[in-house]
Amino acid sequence: MKGTPALSGLDWPKLIAAIDERGFAVTPPLLDGATCRLLRGLYDDEARFRKRVVMARQSYGRGEYQYFSNPLPDTVETLRQACYPPLAGLANRWEEALGRPPAFPDTLNAYLARCHEAGQCRPTPLMLRYGPGDYNRLHQDLYGPLHFPLQMAILLSRPDGGEDGGEFEGGEFVLTEQRARVQSRVQVVPLTQGQAVIFSVNQRPAQGARGVHRVTMRHGVSEVRSGERFTLGVIFHDAA
């Protein structure tokens, strides 16, 4: 499957500064409508996926998702390979700020080799499908002892409110951050079709009045009120 993401014009310094400050950043559209539809069309092709999860059975929420099998679709592989290197520098800086040695090599293949040596060999990119009344509880996608501290979610459906109409209503992407001795902060992140949100998976450093402290991040999706919502999740570590 073809569909080249629009990655060449990304302002990585600006995106990384936003992630560093807030724990997330939103990109311009990376995928056009045709590519979003092509990816969504893969969902019913069982040969493309290694596992299907019905969220209600696991008390994860409502809706379902499937993990891609290898080889990944070309578009997904391109996104994963191209976005890892600029994020690895930030990830290593976060490690140092949290008092840990840098853990992330310059290329995705080198990092995945480390995952595989640790027994984490299963691909993690996934596609999520939500219908009316579906939602995703706040969670973290870790999958094993080794995890890359950033991931990306790309909206593949058109939200309600655009001039050409929408394919779903509701279903907002939600982030929370928890700092020690402070109530949680909630961020609702609006996305248009093809846009990505890049966000902290677990913990990130933040500067406070008494120095650097850890902020714990979780993410989820609010209830879809109507229509159908598809999302592509690009996770950079493999699963145990």
RACOR-V431445 format. One line per field, one symbol per residue. phi: phi as a letter, one per 30 degrees, with the letter a starting at -180 (. if undefined). Layout:
phi = ???
This chain:
phi = .ckdddcdcdcdeddddddddciaacddecbdeddedddeddecceddbcacbcdddcidkbjabbddcdddeeddddedddddedddddedddeddcicdebbddcdddddddedddicccdcebbcbbceidabdeabccildcbddbbbbcdccdddjddciccabiiddbbbbbceibddccbccdbceidcccbddbbbdbdbdcjdbdcccbbabddddaibbcbccccccccd
